[in-house]
Amino acid sequence: MTWAQRLKRVFQIDIETCEKCQGPVRIVACIEDPAVIRQILAHLSKRESADSQAQLPPERAPPQSNLFDDA
């Protein structure tokens, strides 16, 4: 049993099928060196936090609909 088949069997992770088009996926690399894995995950973590901050809209107060109404 390949490691891809084990992932599918144990964790229901199908890495051999594209999530978007349901077509076959070709595996081009298998990274097993722990130091390289940590480096990649650290880079992705930094990028993810920068992306999430960049996507936030500017802060502002809630609208005051009755501010100028004559009551």
N, C-alpha and C positions, 0 to 999 in steps of 0.2 A: 504494500500500500504506500503510495507516495505521500509526502507531507501535505500536498494540496488536498488529497483525498481525506487525510486525517483531519485537517481543518474543517472540511465540509461535514464530516461525520460527527465530530465532537462538538464543534461550535456553530454549526450551520452557516459557515462562511464559505461561499462559493467563489474562489478567486479565479476560476477558469471561465467564468461567464461575465460579460460586461453588464453592469447595472443599468446603463442607459439604453443600449441597443439589443441586449440579450445575445450578442454575438460572442464567439470564442475570444479569449484573451491569451496572448502569448507572453509567458514569463521570460523576461530578459536578464534578470539578475536575482541572486539570492544572497543577501548580506547576512553573515553570521558572526562577524567580529563585534564583540560587545562595545568596544571603544568607538567603532564607526557608527553603530546603532545609536549610542548615546549622543554622538555629535549630530546626527541627522535629526533626532528627536528634539534636541536643544534648539537647533535652527528652526524647526517647524513651530516650536512653542513661541519663540521670539517673533516669528512672522505672524503667527495667529494673533498674538496680543496686539501687535502693531496694526493689523488689518481690522480688528474689532474696534479699536479706538478711532481709526480713520473713518469708519462707517457710521459712527454715532452722529445724529443730527445735533445742531447747536442747542444748548439749553435755553429755555425761555419760560416766562411765567404763563400760567393758564390764561385763556381769554377772559376778559371781564365784560360780559355782554351787557350788563345793566349799569355801567359806569356813567354814561351820559344820558340815561333815560330820565325824563321828568316824571317823577312819581309823587 
